[in-house]
Structures are given as structure tokens and as C-alpha cells.
Amino acid sequence: MDLDKLLETGDRCIFKEPPTCAANCPVHLEIIEFISEIEKGDFQKAYKLMEKKIPFHRIIGQICDHPCESFCVRSEAGGAISISELEKAVLEYGAAKPKKVWPVPKKKGKVAVIGAGLSGLTVAVDLDKKGYEIVLYEKTDRLGGRLWDHIGESLKEDNLSEELKLVKDKGISIQFNQELNKNRLTDLLSEYDAVYLGSGGWDEQLEFDPKTFQVGELNLFVGGGIVTRNDSVIFSASSGRRAALSIERYLSKVSLTDSREREGIFETPLKQDVSETEVIIKVEKQSSIYSKEEAIQEAKRCIKCQCRKCMDGCNHLRKFDMSPYAYVRQINHSERIILGTHYANKMINSCTECGLCKEECFLDISMKDVIQDTRESMVERNKMPVSAHDFALKDMAFSNSSRFSLVRKQPSKEQSKDLFYYPLISFSDYVKGLYHGTGKTEYLFYPGCQLPASYPDDVKSIYEYLVGHVKGDVGIYLGCCGAPADWAGRQDLMGENIEAIKKVWEEMERPTFILACSSCIRVFEKYLPEIKVQSLWDIYAEKGLPNKDQIKIPQTLSIHDACGTRENSDLHESVRKIVSKLGYNIEELKYSRERTKCCGYGGLVYYANREQSDGFVAERIQESPHDILVYCTMCKDLFVSGGKRTFHLIDLIYPKDNEDGAVKKMPTLSERHQNRSQVKRSLLKEVWNEDVDEPAQDDYQLVIPESVRQNMEDRYILMEDIQAVVKNAQESRKRFFNPESGDYLASLKREHVTFWVQYAQDDDKVLIRNVYSHRMEIVEE
């Protein structure tokens, strides 16, 4: 895994970028944090933020010309936040007495500051703190310069005098009534290590670096009105602070220009979308200053600008409170330093890899790709927890085993005629059922593993439809596309699976695959681009529906698009065309089509972190008051399990008598296996007329209470696992007996998992009391 490239991806994230207000504050007050403290009623903490960032904050906080407000995006939705009024309120309700500052030994150099206005005072105080000896030259008999022009309602003379007295108390040498000219300036440049010129009345034209404020190669630095060319208080203070930093770097003999791109004002890449922001009118103060309550209400209007579109749409990013920037750093830390942690592993395996984050990000940052690379790296380094994906990979192996996997060409012409011929009725579409094959398999129906698991009775009907409606022979291929291996980062298993599919494709003379599953579509696009594919739903939309008048009660549905189809706009249209043909109204979800969300199964989150999966389900089903329509079986199963009425397209195309398809519950894990095996047997027997071995009867008749069945689902325990444990215990007699309850406790390790079963015997029945599973090896002496 290229960790340097990974960090570059994270650095593109603008989650931590400042809002336009802060970017346009020349001293970069942390405005969101400042307003957040006011909103919480903590004026003292807000005051500390002002104290930290704003020079002479008790003066500037009263008279700041607040350029930040001009860039407040809330202005488009009720008016800009009154930041200047909030600063005044904080000074009123949160001010603390100035801390006593002990003088720093002056050993670093000697600096002359010309002009005791705001910029000069800022330079003097900043460099005094750093240990430089400062001599302040002022042409008048008092400090403050143009600050005295602001005396009035906001800035009281006593307050200004008190603040300026603090400068004198620092022990800075002050030379009053010093009228300096060009010749005197030349003398000072030779007398001092550096000179700062901040006098707004300086008439000489000076050429200076706009980034460092250095004049040529001299030890002369400028600021104040010479730089700002205006009377702005906050820009004057900013110029002084920036000049002080340049002087410190100059005297320390380090680069004056490194990492200074964002001093003063700058353009932030953060673009806040307020198109859906509620309009809230600014709070008007009822006296000369906001009351505490008014300030709090005004602070609450702040949008807290931040790029969160990916997080707003993703339950996973919000759950772990991770922006892509922070997420990437967590992965980097895990990969480089600690080599995997339980927290990091759980977080990484809780992403559905649905791709919504990239769709929402205008910079196209894809956490899906980052997570996929990370999972593959974890597998390579043996840091992937076996428990995270064990069951899903076993389920995939089952689907590709002889118990389900099947490849068959379309039955011969005679067989097809018997199977698919319908009486010719002039006003019906049944005539399409006549055999019109070519003898060559031009299409291969690949239903995937989940559709047969959830809708076993409909696979044959779908196949019959395809044979009757598609021009050319249609074969069938049962199996799993390998999506679980892909999501689990198991490229070894993925490679084997892809080669198996390609082999069948070649042997069948390269037919077009007809896919019913969105995960299959995604896998084929990613790993098998050479194979031409067509969605089953596109065919229904193009060829027409097999039944007439399926709809019983007209209603409105909200369509949940499968996340695997995010970039397949043609499929989105086909699904909507089918729904409309069936007579339903459609109300689109906010997150639909290319912006659709995941149901919570993607990325195998359903197995790795059930709580996270439930979060995806709960969030999605709350988006619409209407019944939901899906075309992915796992979406259907998860939404129904979350209590939402949900139709699969199959429920509408092949409705069952006396059955409400919207509440059809998901089959259990054991039933999924049984259904797949039943699909294979039914097809072989009913379509190809092949003899089929019926499944062997279970060795023991198990009686399992509903509470235990739920425990089986939660712990991913199959009926065959319990049968194996009981059979082993009964035949080997290796079991514990509890004489008080009369129960037995037995265990059996099957690959990576040890299963425990607590049971009792009742004649020919076995009563299952409880079941457990975990990953540890039972060592027997």
C-alpha cells in the first residue's frame, strides 16, 4: 500500500479548511470556535480565543471594522452573523483580568519601532514577548496614534488609557516627541539589528515585499498605513503582527518566506452551500450591547461552515466522527506505526464501500478506494480479523460449490417447445414464448446468489421469461460473483472466482451475461470488463412485463437505488419505467440515483459490524413515509428487518396470491442455503428433466425455540453447524453433562469457528437450549 499516496489523498480533503469569515479575518480569529462558545453560554472561553488571536483585543474588539462579516455566507439566508457585536458582548460578559507577565530576558537582539500606533504597538509587544530589546519612537507625546480618533460610544477613553498603560508597564523603552526623517532612519538602521517603520505619516516611497514587508535587502520592515493604504484597524494590527514575525525570522537567520501563504487574508477552498439552509433573521440588540441571551441566539444562527457533505450523507463517517482527512491519518498511523488496532480494524470494516462520499465530494475524494486498498493491505499483512468476513466468505464458497453452482445451456428445441410454448392468443403477448433460439448460447442468465436465496420460487419464472422474450438461446449459470471476496480484501479468492467465471464464459462461446444483482453488475464492471452484460431490469423495460394487471391498489413508492448501480443511469431509468408501467406513482428520495445510499449490507458491514449496518438501515428507511421499492434482495431483506414496508421489483412483477410482498421477511441464514440448493434441484428436474438426488435427511430432529433461532442469526450459526456438533457429541460421547438440568454441552471446531451447543434429549428429539460461537481452539488431551 502506497502510504505517501494515501496521505496525499487525505490532504486533498478540505474538512479542516477555514470558513470564508476566518479566511478574511486578517488576524484569523477562530470564528467558528468563538461563536460556538458563545452559543454554549461560555463567554469566558470565547474571551480567551479573542485574547489568543487579536492584538490589543480589548481595544480592537470594540472598534474592529470586521471585514469578516462581509464574507459571511449566512448573509444569503437571513443576514450576516453580527460578529463585531458578539465580540463586544464577550468583552462585556467574559473578560478576565490581564495576567501578570514576567519579563523575558532580552538577549536576542535590539529592534527599533518607529510609530506608536496600533501596528507599532503590536510589533513592540510581540517582539518583547520573544526576548528582543525594543525601543519605541513616537513623534507625539502619547501612545496610540489614530486609536484616539475612535474615542466615543464604543471605545471609552479610560479603557484605551488602561490598555496603553499595560505597554508602559512591560518596561519597553519609549522615546516620545521623536520626529524622524530619512537621515535619522538611516542612522537607526545601523544602530539597531532591525527597524520597524509603522508611521502612517511617512512621506518617502518605499518598495517592500508584500509577503514579508521587508524593504529590499535592508533590515528595515514596514507596516501600518504604509502597507494597508487605508484606516482599517484590524488590517493595521495584522500588518504589525506579520512584520514582527518577519523581523524574528530575519534575526534568527531563517527563511522569511516559508509557510506564509496564509497570513493576512486569503481565499479558502471551502465553498459552503446554503441553498437548503433555513432563513433566520439576525437578532437585533435592544440596547447598546447584546444581552447574554441575545448574543446566544445570534450565535445560534451561525452555520458553522465546514465541508461535511460526505459526512452528512454517510452514517459510517458520522458514527466514527471521521472526515476523510482524519480517516486517512488513522489508517496511516495504523499501517506505519501500530500495525493494526481493534478500533482501526473495526472502523475500516464498517465502511460499506458504496461510493457516496466521492459522489458528494467536489474534489472526487473516494474513501471507497482508500478502504479497499487498506483491506487488501491488512489481508497481506495478516492483520485482517478472521471474524470480520468469515461467514460471508463461507457463504460465497457454498454458492460456488456443487450444492448450488450450475451451468446449463438452454434446453433443446423440442424441450424448449414443451417448456415454454404458450397457446397463441391474438390479444396476448404469450406468443413470444415460442422457441426462436439459434442453437448457440448467446445469453447466460446469472441470477447471483442472493436472489435465489430470497426468491427461490421465481428464478424459474424469470428464466422462462428470458427464453421466451430474448432473441437467441439463453443458458443459466448459478454461482456467486465474488463480491464478498472483493469487499473482504481477499484478492486471492477474487482472482480464483474471476478465472472460474471467465472459463465458463469461454466454454459457452462468450455469451452476454444477463445480471439480476447490482453487486454482480459492480463486480463484472470492475473485474470482467471484457464480458458484455445486460441488466435483467433493462430487458423487462425493453421487452415488456410477463404478467398483466399486477397492481392491486395504486400507491406511491420511493425507489431506493442499489449503490452498486450508482453510475448506471440507464438502469435507473429502466426501473422507473417498470414501476410506472405497473401503475405506481414515484416519489424520489433525496439520496437517489447517482447519490443513492447503501442499505447497510455493502462492504460486508452486515457481518463485520451489525450495529453499524443497523444504523444504515434505520437512517435510510426514515427518509420516506411511503413504501420503498428496491431491486436488490439484500436491500429488501434489511429494510423489512428494520420494520419498513419494502417491495422488491420481483414482488410486483411476480405477485403471490394472498401475500403482501412488502412485509415478506428475510429468510434465515440456514434457509438461504436451503433455498439455493432447492433452486438448483428444481431447475434440473423441471427444466432439464435431469434426475436429482434429494438432500439427505438430518441425523437428528432438532427442536429450536425462536429465541435460540435469533441467537443463531446474530452469531451466524447455521442449522448444519448445530447438526454437526450434536452428531459429533452423540457419536463420540465427548460432551459435558449437567446432572442438575439434565442438559449436555458440546463443542466442535469447524475451520476457524468453534461452535458450542447446549441441548437435552427427549426420546428421538434433541431440544436445543442455547448456542454459541467463537474463534478459539479447543485443545483435548
N, C-alpha and C positions, 0 to 999 in steps of 0.2 A: 504494500500500500504506500503510495507516494504521499507522505505526510506533509511535505512542503507544499505540494499542490493542494492538499486538503486545507491547509491554513490559508492559502490564497483564496480559496472558495469562501471560507469563513470571513475573511477580511473584506469581502465584497458586500457583506450584509451591512445595512445602514441602520440597524436597530438602535445602536448607541449614538447615532448621529444627532447633533443638537437640533432643536426646532428653529424656525426662522427668527423667532424673537431673541433667543440666546445668541444665534449667529450674528445678529445685528445689534447686540449689546457690545459696545467697544471694550468693556471690561469683563464680559462673559459671565455675568451673574447666572447661576444655575437656576433659571427661572421656573422650570417645572418643579424642582425640589422645593424652591422658595414658596411657590404658590401651594404646593401640597401640604407644607407645614401649616400655612395659614388655614387651609381647608380643615385641617385637623384641630385647629384652635391653638396650635403651639406657636405662639408669636415669638417666644424666646429662641427656638431653633431657627425660625425664619430670620431673626435678627442676626444670629451667628453666621448665616450664609451671606448676609449683606456685609457683615464685618470682615469676612474672609476675602471677598472678591472686590469690594468697592472701596477705593481710597477715600479717606475722609467721609465715610459712609453717612455719618450723622449730618453732614452738610449736603452732600450730593443727594442723599435720599429725600431732601426737602426741595431741591431746585433742579433735579435732573430733567433734561429736555426729552427724555425717554424715546429715542428713535425706535426702540424695540416694539412699541405699540403700533407703529405704522406697518409693521410686518406681521402682526398677529392675525392668524387665519380665522380666528373667531369673528373677525370683522365682517365676514361674509354670512354669519349666522347669529346676528344679534348685536354686533358691535365688539370692537377690540376689548380685551381684558384691560382694566384700569390699573396697570402695573405701577404707575407712579403713585396713585392714591393708595395702593396696597403697601408700598414702601413707607409712605408716611404713617400709615396705621401701625406698621411693625415698629417703627421708631417710637411711636406713642405707647404701645402696649407691650413691647418685648425688649426694650433697650436695657442693657446691663451697664453697670459702671465700668469705665475703661480699666483694663487690667494693668497693674503696675509692671512695667517692662524694665528689666535691669539692663543697663548699658552694656553693649558688646565691645570688647577691646578693639580699638581702632588700629589695626595693623596691616590692612590690605591695600592702602593707597589713599591718596588725597584728591578730592574732587571739588571743583568749584561749581556752584549752581547760581546762574545769573537769572534773577527774576523770582520773586516770592509769591507769584500767583499760584493757581491750583496745580499746574503741571510741574512747576519748580518745586513746590512743597512735596508733591508726590515723589519726585526723584530724590529729594533730600531725605525723606523719611524711609523710602525703600532701601536706599544705599546705606543709610545709618544703621538699619537693622542688620545689614550684611557685614558690618565691621569696617566701613570706609569712613575716613575723616572728611566731614562735609563743612564747607564754608559757603554760606548763603549770602549773595549780594542782592540788595533791593534798593531801587532808586528812590523809594518813598520812605516814610518813617513808620510804616506798619506792614505786617504780613497780610496776604490775602488777595492782593491785586483786584481784579474785577469781581471777586466774590462779594465785595461790599456793595456792588450795584444791585445785588439780589435781596438786600435787606427789605423786608416787607412782611406780608401776611404769612408766607411760608417760612422764611428764614429770619429768625429773630437775631438782633444784634448781640444779645447776651450769649446766645448759643454759638454764634460764629466766633466771638471773642474767646469763649471757653475752649473751643476746638483748637484755635490758633495758639492758645496758651500751652496746649499739650506739646506743640512743636518746640516751643521755647524750653519747656521742661525736660526735653530729651537731651539738652546740652549742646545742641547744634550751634555752631558759631554763626552769628548773624551780623552782617555789615549793612546798616541802614544808610539811606541817603547817598548811595553809590551810583552816580551817573557814569555809565561805561560807554566808551566809544570803541572804534575799530582798533586803535593803537593799544588801548588798555586790554582788550580781548586778546591781542597777540601776546602781551606780557603774561596774561593768566595761563595761556596755553603752554608757556614754557615753565611757569611756576608750579602748575598742577599736573597730576597724572592724566586727568581728563577734565573737560569742561562741558557743562550743560548750559545751553542758551535757550531760555524759555520766555524771554521778554517779548510780549506782543507788540512793543513799540520799536523793535529793532528795524532800522530802515535799510540796512545793507541786504542785497540779494545774495542768498546762499544756495548753493547746489548741494542737495543731500540725497542719500539713498532712501527711497520711500519705505524700505523694509526695516532698515536698521537705524535710520535717522542720523547716520554718520555723515559729516561733511568731508567729502573727498577721502583722503587718507589721513586726515588730521585726527587728533584726539579730541575733536570738537563734535558734540552731538546736540541736536536741536529738538524742540517740541513746542507745545502750546500753539498759539496763534500762527507761528511761523510755519507749522506743519498743517494745522487744521484749516486755516484760512477762514475760520468762522468763529462765532462766540459760543459754541457748544461747550457746556460744562463737562459732559461725560466724555466727549472726544478729547478735550484738553487733558483730563485725568488719564485717559488711556494712553495718550502720546507720552506723558511723563513716565508712566509705568513701563512702556516699551523701550523708551530711551534708557531708563535705569538698567534694564536687562542688557541692553547693548553695551553700556558702559562696564557692567560687571563682566561680560564676556570679553570685552576688549582688554581690560586689565588682567583678566585671568588667562589671556593669550589662547583663547579657544575660538572656534568659528562663530562669527556674528550672525550667520545666515541659516545654519542648520535648524530644521524643525520649527520654522517660524511662519509657516504658511497660513496658520490660522490665528494670528494675532490681529487685534482690531476686529473689524467686521469682515465677514467672508460669506460666500454662497454655500449654504449647506445642501447636500444632495437629497435631504429629506423633503418630500413633497406630500403634504397632508391632504387627503381627500375629505372634504367637508360636505360633499353633495348630499349625504344622508344624515348629516348632523342636525339635531333638533335646534331650532332657533330659540335662543334665550336672551332676552334683553338685559343689557348691563344694569347693575344696581346703582341707583342714584343716591349719593350721600345726602343725609338730612341735615347735616351741619358742616362745619369747615373740614371735618375729617370723618372718615368712615368709623362707625361704631364697630365693635368686635363682631357683632352679628352680621352687619352689612359687609364687612371685609370677608368673613367666612363665606357668605352667599356669593359674593363676587368671585372669590377664588374657585368656588364650585363650578363656575361657568367655564373654567379653563378646560380645553380638550385634552391637555397633556400630550401634545403632539409627539407621536412616535410611530415608526413604521412597524405595524403589527398585523398586516393583512394576512400573512401566512399563519400567525398565531391565532388570529381571530377565527380563521376557518378550520383550524386543526385542534381537535380535542387533545391530541398527544402532546403537542408543543406547549399548550396551556397547562396540561396536567403536570408536566415536569418544569414548567415555567422557564422554558428554554427558547431563546431566539436562535436562529442558525449560527450566529456569531458565537454565542456561548456553547451551543451544542458541539460545534466543531472543536472548540478548545477542550471540552470534556473528552471527546474522542481522542484528540491528540495526546492529552495527558494520560489517558488510559493506555494508548498504544505505545508511547515512548517511555513512560516512567513506571507506572504501576502495573502495566501488563494485564489489565483487566480487573474490574471490581464487580461485586454483586450489583451495586447501584448502576454502574455504567452498562453492564450487560443487560440488566432488566430494562433500562431506558432504551437501549439500541434495539432490543427485541420487541419493543412496544410500538414501533412505527409500522403503519400499515403499508408503507411504500406506495401510497395511492397517487402521489404526484401533484396534489392540490397546491402544495407550497410553491412549487415552481410556477404553476399557472397564476397564482396570486402575486408573485414577485415580479416587479417590472425589470429586475436585474436577472431574471431567469435562474436564480439560485435553487438548485434541486437537492433537497435533503434526501429524497428517494435514492438518488445516485450515491450520495455520501453514505447512507445507511447500508446500501447493498454492498459497496466496496468494503465497509467496515465488517459486515457479517462474513464476507468471504475471507477477510484477513483474520478474523477471530477463529474461523474454522482451520485455516492454515497453521495458526499458532497453537491449536488445541486449547483455545480459550472460550470456545462456544459451549455453553452449558448443554449437556446432552438432553436434559429435561425439557428445554425450551421447545424443541421441534420433534422430539422422539415419536410421539403418537402420529403426527401428521406425515412423517416420513414412512412410518409403518403402514399408514393408510394408503399412501401412494404405492408402496410395494405390493399391498394387497390388490390394488386396482390394476397393476401391471402383471399380476400373477395369473395362473390358469383358472383361478376361481372367478375372474371377471373378464380378463383380456380376450379379445376375439377379433379375427379378421375374416371377412367373408365377401366374396363378390355377390352381385345381385343374382338371385336365382335365375335359372334358365328361362327361356321364353315361355315354355309350357307351364313351368311352376309359377312364373310371374303372372301369367294369364289367370291361373286358378286363384292366385292370392289377391291380385289387385284389379281384376276386371270387375267393372260395375255395369249394371244394365244401362243401356243408352236411353236416357230420358231427355227429350228435346229441350226442356226448360231447366235442366240441371247442369252442373259442372262435372257430374260424375264420369262423363265420357273421358275426361282427362286421365282416368285410371287405366285406360287401355295401354297395353305394353307398347312402348315405342323406343326400346333400347337399341343399342348398336352392337352389343356383344363385347364391348370394351368398357372397362370401368373408368368412366370419365369423372365421376364424383365419388367421394368417400365420406360418408356421414360419420362424424366424430363427435358424439354427444358429450364427451368428457366423463368425469367420474361423479360429479355432484348431481347432475340432472337425473341419471339413472338411480342414484341413491335416494333422491327425494320424490321423483315421479316415475317409478318403475313401470307403471301401467301405461304410460304414454309414449314410451320410447318406440314401441312397435307401431303405434298410430302415426308418429312423426315419420318413421321410415316408410311406411306405406304411402303417406302423402308425397314424400320426395320421389319415390319411384313413379308415382302416378303423375307428377307435375313437372319434374325436371327432365329435360331432353337429354337422353344418354343414360347409360347404366349407372346405378348408384349402389356402391358397396357399403359396408359398415365396418367400423373399427372401434372397438371398445378398449378403453385404457385411460391412463392419466397422462396429461401433457408434461408433467414435471414441475408445475408451478410450486409445489411445496419445497422441492429441492432448490429451486431458484431463490425463493424467499428465505430459506434457511442458510443460504450461502454455500450450499453443497454443490460446487461446480463439478465435482467428480461424478455424483449421481446425475446431475443435469446433463452432463456430456453423454453418459450411457443412455439416458432416456431419449435424447435428441437423435442419437445414432439409431436407436431402435425404430423411431418414427420414420426417419429417412429411409431405412431399409425397407419398411413396409411400403412407403411411397414409391420407391424404385421398383419393387417387386410388382406393384399394382399399375406400373407404367405411368407414373407421375400424374395421378388424378388431382382434381381440385378438391380441397377439403371443405366440407360444409360443417361449420363450427356452431355449437349452440351455447357455449360457455364463454363469458367475457375474459376469464383468466386464460383460457386456451387461445383466444384471439391475441392477447398480450404476449404470451409465450411464443406463438408462431411468428408474430411480427419481430420479436427480439432475436430468436434463435434460428428460425427457419424461414428467412425471407424469400428463399428460392421456391417455396411451396405456395402456390396460389390458393387463397382461401376465400370463402364466401360465408357470410353470416346466415344462419337459419332464418333470422328475422327479416333479413333483406329479401329472402326468397318468398316468405309469406306475404310481404308487402308487394312484391312484384307479381307473383303468380295468383294471389287471391287466397282467401281463407278456406279451410276444408269444410267448415260447417256453416250453416246459416242460422241467423236469429239466436246467437248465443246469449245475448244480453237479456236479462230478465227485468231489471229495474234500472232505468237510466240514472247515472250519477256522475259526480265529478271525482276524478282521480288526480293525484300528484305523482308524477313519474320520477322515480329515483333511478338515475342512470348509473350503471355499474362503472366503478372507477377504472376498470381495465379498458373501457371504451372511450376514455376521456378525449382522445384525438380522433375519434371516428364519428364525424358529424353525419355521414351518410346513414350509419346505423341508428343514430338518434332520431333522424327523420323517419326511418322505416318503422321504428317502434311507435312513434306518434301517429303515423299513418294507419298502422294496425289498430291502435286504440280508438282512433276516430272512426274507422270502418265498423268497429264493434258498437259504436253509438255512444261512447263515453265522452264527457267533457274533460278537458285537461286544464289543471291549474299548475303552472310551473313553480317549482321550488326556487328559492333564492340561489341555492347552490345546485345547479343542474348543468347538463350537457358537459362542456369542457371544464366547468367549475364544480362538478359534482363531488360529493364527499364519499368516503368509504363507509361501508356498513359496519366495519369492525372485524371482519374476517381476514382482509388482506394482510400480507406480511406475516401470516400465521399468528397474529396477535391473539386470536381466539384461544390458541393453545399456550402461548408464552405468557400472557398476562390477561386473564379473563376479566379482571376489574377494569382494565383499560378498554377492552373490547366492549364491555357493557356501557362504558362512557360514550363510545362512538355511537352505539345503538340508541341510547337514551337521547343524545343530542339530535340525532337525525330524525327520529320519529316525532319529535316535538315541533318540527318545522312546519307541519301542515295539519289542519283539522280534518282533512279528507283522508279517505283510504289511500294507501300508497300502491303504486303499480311498479313492479320490478321485472327484470328479465335475467336475473342471476339467482340461482336457487339458494345460495348461501345468504344473499341479501334477504330473500323471503323468509328463510328459516330464522335468521337472527331478529328481524323486525317483529315477527309473530311472537318469538320468545320474549320480546320486550313489551308485549301487550298491545301491539299496533296491528290493526286490521290491514293486511297486505295481500295483494293479489300478485301472483306470477302470471306472465303472459299465457302460460300453459293453462292456468285456471280458467282463463277467458276463452281460449281457442278450443280447449277440450274440457268443457264443463262437465261435472259429475252430477247426476241426479241426486236431489236431496242432500247436497253438500255445499256448505258455504266455504268456498275456496279461500276467502280472506282470513279465516281463522284456522286453517289446516296447520297443525303443529308439525314441527320438525321431527323427523324420525330420530330415534336414539342412535348412538354410535354403532351399537350392535345391529340395529335394524338397517343401517346404511350398508353394512357389509352384506347382510342377507338380501337386501333389495338388489344390489348389483349382481350378485350371483343369480338371483331369480331372473333378472333381465336377460342374462346370457342364456340360461336354460330355456326360457320362453322363446327367445328368438330362434335358437337352434331347432327347437321342437316345432314351433308353429310356422316359421318362415322357410327354414331349410329342410324340414322333415327329418332331422337327424335324431338318432337315439341319444337320450341324455341320461346320465347317471343321476339319480335323485340324491340329495345330500344325506349323509349318514345321520342317523338319529343320535341325539346326545346321550352320553353314557348314563347321566343321572338327571332325574326330573327335579329341576330346581324351583323352589318357591321363594320368590324375591319380593319383599314389601316395597311399596312405592318410595319410601324414604331411602332405602338402600339403592334403588334404581337411580335416584337422583345423585346419590353419592358416587355411583359408577360413572355418571356423566361428568360430574365435577372432577373426578380423578382419572378420567379417560381409561376406564376399565371395561373391557368387552365381556360379553357372555362367555365367549370361548376361553377367556383368561380364567374366569371362575370355574368353568368346567375342568380346565386343566389342573387347577390347584386341588379341587375336590377329588378328581380321579387319582392324582398322584398320592394324595393323603390316604385315600381309601385302599389303594393297592399296595403302597409301601408301608402303610401304618405309621408314617412319620408325621406325627401331629401331637399337639398338646391337648390334654383333656382336663376340663374344669368340672370336678365332681359336684360342686355346688349348683352350677347352672345346667350341667349336662351337655355343654357346648364343646365343640372342638375348635382349635385354632391351628391353621395350617398355612404354609408359605411355599412359594415356588418362584424361582427366578427364571424369567423368560427374556432373553437377551439382556437389555440394560435395566429392566424393571423387575423388582421383587414384589409379588402380589401376596397379600395376606387375606385369608377368608375365615371368618368366624361362622360356624354353622352347627346345626343339630340334625340328627337323623330321625325321621318319622316314617317307619316302615320303608316303602320304596321311594320316599321323597326326601329331599335334602332342603332343610329350611335355612336360608341364608340370613344370618343376623347382622353382619356388617362386613365391609370390605375396605381394604387399604392398599395403597401402592406407594413405593418409594424406591430410590436408587441407592441401594447398598447391597453388598454381597453377604449372604448367609453362609458362614463357614461351619461345616459339620465335621466333627471329629470321627 
